[in-house]
């Protein structure tokens, strides 16, 4: 994941931040201004305000860490990228879809790590 850089400082990004507003009367929300952040920029005062639209009500800037994206089921990742249930979803375009699926798959455990489990290997050798 070293190819994904923070929008603010150009260091390695580890989370995706976005502005979200919920419209209760329509039971729909928005996902706007998706931006890649590093941990230090996410906690730095003022950087999150740059993607905040300040419309009032039930709104705010939220984040999905790359690890949390990788732990989501595939259907939840697809829901994050769909227009269903959203007034506006800026992640529902080709670029963000490819990027989120790239984040999802590149943060999955490697097959070699799963296959190299010594306990599993000894069980297989012993015929269990």
C-alpha positions in Angstrom: 0.0 0.0 0.0 3.0 2.3 -0.2 1.7 3.7 -3.5 -1.2 5.5 -1.7 -0.2 8.9 -0.4 -1.8 11.3 2.1 -3.5 14.2 0.3 -2.0 16.7 2.8 1.6 15.7 3.5 2.4 13.1 0.8 3.4 10.4 3.3 1.9 6.9 3.4 -1.9 7.0 3.7 -3.6 4.6 6.1 -7.2 5.8 6.2 -10.0 7.2 4.0 -11.8 10.3 5.3 -15.1 11.6 4.0 -17.8 14.1 4.8 -21.2 12.7 5.6 -24.6 14.2 6.2 -27.8 12.3 7.2 -31.2 13.5 6.0 -33.7 12.0 8.5 -36.8 12.9 6.6 -35.7 11.0 3.6 -33.7 8.3 5.5 -30.8 8.9 3.2 -27.3 10.4 3.6 -24.4 11.6 1.6 -20.7 10.6 1.3 -18.7 13.5 -0.1 -15.1 14.6 -0.6 -13.4 11.2 0.0 -9.7 11.9 0.8 -6.8 9.8 1.7 -5.2 10.7 5.1 -2.2 9.5 7.1 -2.6 9.1 10.8 -0.8 12.3 11.8 -2.8 14.5 9.4 -6.1 12.9 10.5 -5.4 14.0 14.1 -3.9 17.3 13.2 -6.3 20.2 13.9 -7.7 21.8 10.8 -7.1 19.1 8.1 -10.5 17.5 8.6 -12.2 20.9 8.4 -10.9 21.2 4.9 -13.2 18.5 3.7 -16.1 19.5 6.0 -18.9 21.2 4.2 -20.4 22.9 7.4 -24.1 22.4 6.5 -25.3 21.8 10.0 -27.6 19.1 11.3 -26.4 15.5 11.6 -23.1 15.8 9.7 -19.4 15.3 10.2 -16.2 14.0 8.9 -15.7 10.2 9.3 -12.9 7.8 8.4 -12.4 4.2 7.4 -9.0 2.8 8.2 -7.5 0.5 5.6 -7.6 -2.3 8.2 -11.3 -1.8 8.8 -11.9 -1.8 5.1 -10.0 -5.1 4.8 -12.1 -6.6 7.6 -15.4 -5.8 6.0 -17.4 -8.4 4.1 -17.4 -8.0 0.3 -21.0 -7.0 0.4 -20.3 -4.1 2.8 -17.5 -2.9 0.6 -19.8 -2.9 -2.4 -22.5 -1.1 -0.3 -19.9 1.7 0.5 -19.5 2.1 -3.3 -23.1 2.1 -4.3 -25.6 4.9 -4.8 -28.4 2.9 -3.1 -29.4 4.7 0.1 -27.4 7.8 -0.6 -28.4 11.2 -2.0 -24.8 11.7 -3.0 -22.0 9.2 -2.9 -18.8 10.5 -4.4 -17.2 7.1 -3.9 -19.7 5.6 -6.4 -17.5 6.2 -9.5 -14.9 4.1 -11.3 -11.8 5.7 -9.7 -13.0 5.3 -6.1 -14.4 1.8 -6.7 -11.1 0.6 -8.1 -9.2 2.3 -5.2 -11.4 0.8 -2.5 -11.2 -2.7 -3.9 -7.4 -2.3 -4.2 -7.3 -1.3 -0.5 -9.6 -4.2 0.4 -7.6 -6.9 -1.4 -4.1 -5.6 -0.7 -4.8 -5.6 3.0 -6.0 -9.2 3.1 -3.7 -11.8 4.8 -1.3 -13.4 2.3 -2.0 -17.0 1.4 1.5 -18.0 2.3 1.0 -16.7 5.9 -2.2 -18.8 6.2 -0.5 -21.9 4.7 2.6 -21.5 6.9 0.7 -22.1 10.1 2.9 -24.8 11.8 -0.1 -26.2 13.7 -2.1 -26.8 10.5 0.9 -28.4 8.8 1.5 -30.9 11.7 -2.2 -31.8 11.7 -2.1 -32.6 7.9 1.1 -34.6 8.3 -0.4 -36.6 11.1 -3.5 -37.3 9.1 -5.9 -35.4 11.3 
